[in-house]
């Protein structure tokens, strides 16, 4: 069945139950009010700091937007782009698009004006829904987007080039539009993370979205009593598809607008959250804040918190060891996926396999996996190859890009991920690195993730990225970009001494102390680092040769 049927079911069965809560901690800081003081004043359901939506309201809002789109003669296959920060309107708009039969096109809130234009053109977007944070960027390009029929603004003080969302939907019917939607109908276009250049447009069917709901709930056992804390951006598959497990059973979600450690812990405590999905840097920041005494766990109600899980990147075992020291009762899990496989769950560690932390796991529920060589033949266990996955969550195609589609998607449904991995004797898959991030130095393959895992054991290191830099003699050398924790020091000599525990060929030839940039989904932006430091390295070597 299409995923929109779940929303209808939740509205019919639990219409007065809270579905979504939005929390904006910056509003409290403006008022100079503590989270605890706010909780004592019995706030209303709508407030600039905290607001909420029932399942019935959620469904009615989605229906109103769907019916509005139909008044504009939207048809199946038309595309409606969403450029919003996380907010209460985000998901009703998304589901309204799906209910109309159109395709939702969520967009990265970090896109520049040119990237917004590129993605809207690539997806053939008919409408753009945007919020106040993006007014300047959209205004810069609105007259260069001939395919976009209307710009719809969500917020106060609508700009002159746009139409007001609230005015447009105010008088639309809140009843279901009754559009016939099939599992095989296209539902959404998600964009790849763009870590290798401009993003690709990934087409997913309703079948994919439903598959994601079922897989997530199977992996983590959500019930209607669970409360999911959603921190990452909703435009990305990682956050929304983890929420889908709660959505399937009618569980509440809390949208937290901010990633400060104290905000996360306060939200878990005040909203009685039971499930929290984190990125590695956020988990590390929480632990560091606890160790510095900035967060006293005894002052919070955290006994209901049952699951912390992490995705989007390899997880250092040392991080989970530290986490369990502070939260010994927590279940822990990690999921692997990519936007082309509708986000998390294609490979799944499982809460029962915490003794295998470091692995990304085994094939997820209703997923298949294999590891192949350059000829796409399976490699023996223990050998490194490219990870491939197959299941109902695999994308239909890259939109308008048959060549790119054929490069990663086989005729029999296997998606070749571009991630290098190996399978242990007991059947667990370990991610080695991105195929494009492998460093070849003097004919030797280096896998940066392995080196990064070692460097993170140094107590002074907050984050690290190992990249290949051009070298006249060796082709490439391994360089470590190291971000230090606040108030910690580490000299180049101390770093090199620490790395003597690595095999000689794996030791970084260069260390750069600098910030490690990550995109909103937690992935290190290695192409950006290679552009910055690779150019410097090449110029330096050319000068030496003169």
VONUDREN-727156 format. One record per residue (C-alpha): residue in one letter; x, y, z. Coordinates in steps of 0.02 Angstrom, whole numbers, padded with zeros to 5 digits, always signed. Layout:
AXYZ;...
END
This chain:
X+00000+00000+00000;X+00059+00180-00023;X+00136+00263+00128;X-00002+00394+00134;X-00123+00259+00196;X-00025+00251+00360;X-00061+00434+00395;X-00246+00407+00360;X-00247+00255+00475;X-00160+00349+00617;X-00282+00495+00601;X-00432+00378+00607;X-00370+00273+00753;X-00281+00403+00861;X-00333+00571+00795;X-00316+00662+00962;X-00145+00589+01006;X+00008+00699+00982;X+00102+00654+00823;X+00234+00790+00811;X+00317+00912+00930;X+00433+01052+00875;X+00560+01124+00997;X+00665+01278+00960;X+00787+01304+01106;X+00855+01465+01033;X+00691+01548+01078;X+00720+01510+01263;X+00895+01584+01251;X+00820+01744+01180;X+00703+01753+01330;X+00843+01708+01451;X+00730+01572+01519;X+00792+01401+01573;X+00714+01242+01504;X+00659+01195+01681;X+00576+01363+01714;X+00482+01349+01550;X+00415+01177+01598;X+00341+01249+01758;X+00228+01376+01673;X+00116+01247+01585;X+00137+01319+01410;X+00003+01316+01278;X+00008+01195+01132;X+00077+01329+01016;X+00225+01432+01069;X+00381+01498+00984;X+00484+01377+01089;X+00371+01223+01086;X+00223+01178+00977;X+00133+01016+00936;X+00017+00933+00812;X-00104+00787+00832;X-00122+00647+00706;X-00291+00718+00655;X-00217+00891+00625;X-00070+00815+00533;X-00186+00723+00413;X-00301+00872+00386;X-00154+00987+00347;X-00087+00860+00222;X-00259+00847+00141;X-00276+01036+00127;X-00110+01051+00038;X-00149+00905-00076;X-00316+00983-00123;X-00231+01150-00154;X-00108+01067-00274;X-00253+00985-00364;X-00333+01156-00391;X-00172+01200-00483;X-00200+01048-00594;X-00055+00949-00521;X-00038+00778-00603;X+00052+00616-00567;X+00234+00638-00608;X+00236+00825-00569;X+00366+00877-00441;X+00350+00990-00290;X+00513+01040-00204;X+00529+01074-00016;X+00662+01193+00049;X+00623+01211+00234;X+00713+01196+00399;X+00639+01062+00514;X+00470+01125+00572;X+00292+01067+00605;X+00240+01109+00427;X+00375+01003+00345;X+00295+00831+00357;X+00114+00884+00321;X+00178+00970+00163;X+00277+00814+00114;X+00127+00700+00138;X+00012+00825+00054;X+00121+00815-00101;X+00113+00625-00097;X-00076+00625-00071;X-00098+00732-00226;X-00008+00599-00328;X+00140+00714-00361;X+00322+00681-00315;X+00402+00765-00164;X+00575+00838-00193;X+00660+00875-00025;X+00810+00992-00039;X+00966+01019+00065;X+00951+01177+00170;X+01137+01211+00146;X+01124+01229-00042;X+01186+01391-00116;X+01073+01485-00236;X+01161+01404-00385;X+01142+01230-00310;X+00957+01262-00278;X+00936+01314-00458;X+01034+01164-00521;X+00928+01040-00421;X+00762+01121-00467;X+00811+01113-00650;X+00874+00935-00637;X+00714+00875-00554;X+00599+00975-00671;X+00516+01048-00516;X+00345+01129-00546;X+00331+01213-00375;X+00451+01265-00237;X+00396+01275-00055;X+00521+01376+00047;X+00542+01458+00216;X+00608+01628+00275;X+00787+01566+00294;X+00797+01546+00105;X+00712+01704+00043;X+00873+01786-00015;X+00937+01633-00105;X+00771+01600-00193;X+00749+01783-00241;X+00921+01779-00324;X+00868+01641-00444;X+00678+01652-00459;X+00685+01740-00628;X+00802+01604-00695;X+00687+01458-00659;X+00563+01454-00806;X+00501+01278-00761;X+00444+01329-00586;X+00262+01385-00595;X+00251+01458-00420;X+00355+01495-00266;X+00257+01460-00106;X+00317+01539+00055;X+00294+01462+00229;X+00306+01596+00362;X+00262+01776+00401;X+00295+01926+00288;X+00280+01838+00121;X+00400+01912-00010;X+00324+01993-00164;X+00386+01859-00286;X+00300+01717-00190;X+00128+01660-00133;X+00083+01634+00050;X+00062+01452+00100;X-00058+01490+00243;X-00171+01595+00131;X-00172+01466-00008;X-00224+01318+00101;X-00339+01410+00222;X-00499+01374+00125;X-00452+01207+00048;X-00546+01050+00097;X-00469+00949+00239;X-00545+00788+00171;X-00441+00658+00079;X-00422+00699-00106;X-00450+00514-00146;X-00314+00508-00278;X-00275+00329-00330;X-00093+00291-00287;X-00005+00127-00324;X+00149+00048-00244;X+00240+00065-00409;X+00201+00250-00428;X+00348+00368-00410;X+00341+00455-00240;X+00495+00562-00215;X+00660+00625-00282;X+00801+00631-00156;X+00969+00705-00198;X+01134+00617-00167;X+01244+00701-00038;X+01349+00783-00171;X+01516+00731-00093;X+01583+00695-00267;X+01516+00850-00356;X+01341+00910-00397;X+01209+00790-00330;X+01111+00662-00430;X+00921+00652-00424;X+00866+00484-00349;X+00691+00422-00392;X+00599+00317-00262;X+00429+00233-00277;X+00296+00216-00143;X+00356+00037-00126;X+00525+00101-00066;X+00450+00215+00066;X+00339+00076+00135;X+00487-00042+00136;X+00582+00084+00242;X+00439+00093+00369;X+00431-00095+00388;X+00619-00120+00399;X+00645+00015+00530;X+00504-00048+00641;X+00567-00227+00626;X+00743-00177+00676;X+00698-00069+00826;X+00529-00131+00884;X+00442+00037+00896;X+00270+00043+00976;X+00145+00185+00995;X+00221+00217+01167;X+00392+00261+01096;X+00446+00442+01071;X+00574+00472+00935;X+00691+00621+00949;X+00726+00684+00772;X+00877+00799+00760;X+00946+00780+00581;X+00867+00874+00435;X+00705+00800+00367;X+00758+00828+00187;X+00877+00681+00206;X+00828+00498+00208;X+00926+00464+00368;X+00813+00561+00487;X+00645+00535+00405;X+00664+00349+00372;X+00712+00316+00553;X+00554+00411+00602;X+00456+00301+00482;X+00467+00157+00607;X+00373+00262+00735;X+00257+00330+00600;X+00205+00152+00555;X+00139+00120+00732;X+00080+00295+00777;X+00223+00342+00893;X+00261+00524+00932;X+00410+00618+00859;X+00499+00769+00931;X+00585+00885+00806;X+00731+00970+00895;X+00801+01123+00807;X+00980+01119+00868;X+01120+01000+00913;X+01196+01070+01074;X+01225+00927+01198;X+01123+01009+01336;X+00978+01037+01215;X+00977+00853+01167;X+00980+00793+01347;X+00847+00920+01399;X+00734+00865+01256;X+00753+00681+01301;X+00710+00721+01481;X+00566+00843+01458;X+00481+00751+01313;X+00513+00576+01384;X+00602+00521+01226;X+00641+00336+01212;X+00738+00329+01047;X+00874+00448+00989;X+00969+00438+00825;X+01136+00528+00828;X+01283+00565+00717;X+01457+00522+00782;X+01507+00705+00817;X+01347+00736+00917;X+01372+00581+01024;X+01551+00631+01054;X+01500+00809+01102;X+01375+00740+01229;X+01508+00630+01309;X+01634+00771+01313;X+01506+00887+01395;X+01471+00754+01528;X+01657+00727+01560;X+01685+00915+01578;X+01545+00925+01706;X+01435+01035+01596;X+01297+00904+01600;X+01249+00818+01762;X+01146+00666+01711;X+01071+00648+01886;X+00971+00808+01857;X+00873+00735+01710;X+00737+00604+01688;X+00820+00482+01570;X+00762+00311+01631;X+00639+00294+01485;X+00778+00317+01355;X+00802+00140+01287;X+00893+00155+01120;X+01033+00260+01050;X+01081+00221+00872;X+01205+00297+00750;X+01220+00298+00562;X+01293+00390+00412;X+01475+00341+00446;X+01585+00208+00526;X+01572+00211+00715;X+01730+00200+00821;X+01712+00058+00950;X+01796+00172+01078;X+01649+00293+01064;X+01521+00159+01107;X+01629+00097+01251;X+01627+00274+01322;X+01440+00289+01291;X+01402+00128+01386;X+01503+00191+01534;X+01381+00336+01553;X+01224+00248+01488;X+01246+00064+01535;X+01061+00022+01511;X+01050+00085+01333;X+01027-00028+01185;X+01143+00021+01044;X+01126-00004+00858;X+01199+00056+00694;X+01122+00051+00522;X+01202+00069+00352;X+01117+00135+00198;X+01125+00268+00066;X+00998+00380-00018;X+00992+00261-00165;X+00932+00124-00046;X+00804+00239+00039;X+00922+00275+00183;X+00961+00167+00334;X+00931-00018+00359;X+01005-00106+00208;X+01139-00170+00327;X+01098-00180+00511;X+01204-00220+00664;X+01061-00262+00782;X+01045-00219+00966;X+01089-00399+01010;X+01260-00384+00926;X+01343-00246+01025;X+01494-00360+01043;X+01522-00329+00856;X+01532-00139+00869;X+01641-00080+00726;X+01547-00186+00601;X+01401-00110+00506;X+01312-00277+00529;X+01224-00404+00421;X+01092-00389+00285;X+00941-00294+00352;X+00764-00360+00359;X+00709-00405+00181;X+00879-00352+00112;X+01017-00452+00026;X+01202-00409+00021;X+01358-00466-00069;X+01538-00405-00088;X+01611-00407-00262;X+01771-00373-00359;X+01796-00258-00509;X+01709-00386-00620;X+01563-00393-00497;X+01604-00571-00447;X+01587-00616-00263;X+01752-00611-00168;X+01799-00739-00034;X+01757-00695+00146;X+01889-00583+00222;X+01938-00500+00059;X+01897-00318+00022;X+01774-00281-00118;X+01629-00168-00162;X+01470-00189-00060;X+01309-00219-00158;X+01132-00225-00088;X+00963-00282-00156;X+00787-00257-00090;X+00624-00161-00114;X+00708-00003-00049;X+00824+00015-00199;X+00793+00168-00306;X+00706+00154-00474;X+00839+00260-00561;X+00937+00421-00567;X+00816+00543-00646;X+00857+00580-00827;X+01027+00493-00813;X+01024+00320-00890;X+01214+00309-00896;X+01237+00343-00711;X+01094+00224-00670;X+01171+00082-00770;X+01338+00108-00684;X+01267+00068-00511;X+01106-00031-00540;X+01105-00204-00621;X+00963-00277-00721;X+00925-00399-00580;X+00908-00263-00449;X+01080-00256-00365;X+01136-00082-00311;X+01325-00062-00311;X+01359+00059-00171;X+01536+00121-00206;X+01583+00073-00028;X+01727-00047+00001;X+01692-00180+00131;X+01741-00352+00193;X+01642-00492+00275;X+01712-00579+00429;X+01709-00767+00456;X+01554-00750+00565;X+01460-00655+00430;X+01474-00474+00489;X+01511-00338+00363;X+01644-00208+00401;X+01653-00047+00301;X+01829-00013+00241;X+01807+00149+00143;X+01726+00237-00002;X+01791+00169-00166;X+01838+00345-00220;X+01926+00382-00055;X+02050+00238-00065;X+02229+00307-00067;X+02354+00222-00182;X+02529+00263-00123;X+02676+00182-00210;X+02558+00046-00275;X+02492+00007-00100;X+02306+00028-00060;X+02271+00126+00099;X+02095+00131+00173;X+02075+00297+00266;X+01939+00234+00383;X+02060+00108+00460;X+02187+00245+00493;X+02053+00364+00559;X+01990+00233+00682;X+02166+00220+00753;X+02195+00409+00765;X+02029+00434+00856;X+02100+00334+01002;X+02208+00485+01045;X+02120+00579+01185;X+02162+00748+01109;X+02074+00711+00944;X+01896+00768+00919;X+01883+00722+00735;X+01997+00665+00595;X+01994+00643+00407;X+02129+00551+00312;X+02143+00603+00130;X+02260+00570-00016;X+02368+00714-00073;X+02466+00717-00236;X+02649+00663-00226;X+02774+00669-00368;X+02863+00508-00317;X+02725+00401-00240;X+02573+00465-00335;X+02482+00499-00172;X+02523+00511+00012;X+02408+00494+00161;X+02377+00658+00255;X+02280+00672+00417;X+02172+00825+00446;X+02154+00827+00635;X+02029+00930+00735;X+02077+00942+00919;X+01961+00946+01067;X+01944+01115+01156;X+02085+01146+01281;X+02189+01001+01213;X+02358+01016+01130;X+02448+00898+01012;X+02607+00940+00918;X+02658+00866+00752;X+02799+00772+00840;X+02678+00700+00969;X+02558+00649+00832;X+02695+00561+00733;X+02754+00470+00891;X+02575+00412+00922;X+02562+00345+00744;X+02717+00235+00761;X+02597+00101+00824;X+02529+00090+00647;X+02615-00013+00513;X+02741+00099+00426;X+02647+00104+00260;X+02487+00164+00349;X+02565+00309+00443;X+02510+00480+00379;X+02653+00571+00293;X+02576+00740+00336;X+02468+00807+00477;X+02360+00963+00462;X+02279+01034+00620;X+02115+01107+00561;X+01926+01089+00571;X+01854+00933+00490;X+01703+00987+00387;X+01549+00876+00384;X+01387+00893+00286;X+01217+00893+00375;X+01208+00703+00368;X+01373+00683+00460;X+01484+00633+00314;X+01658+00707+00306;X+01675+00821+00155;X+01835+00742+00090;X+01824+00815-00086;X+01824+00987-00006;X+01979+00943+00097;X+02066+00871-00056;X+02029+01031-00153;X+02098+01142-00014;X+02252+01045+00038;X+02285+00951-00123;X+02310+01113-00219;X+02429+01177-00084;X+02527+01015-00088;X+02544+01018-00277;X+02604+01198-00280;X+02732+01162-00143;X+02801+01013-00237;X+02810+01108-00400;X+02906+01246-00313;X+03028+01119-00243;X+03061+01050-00418;X+03101+01221-00490;
END
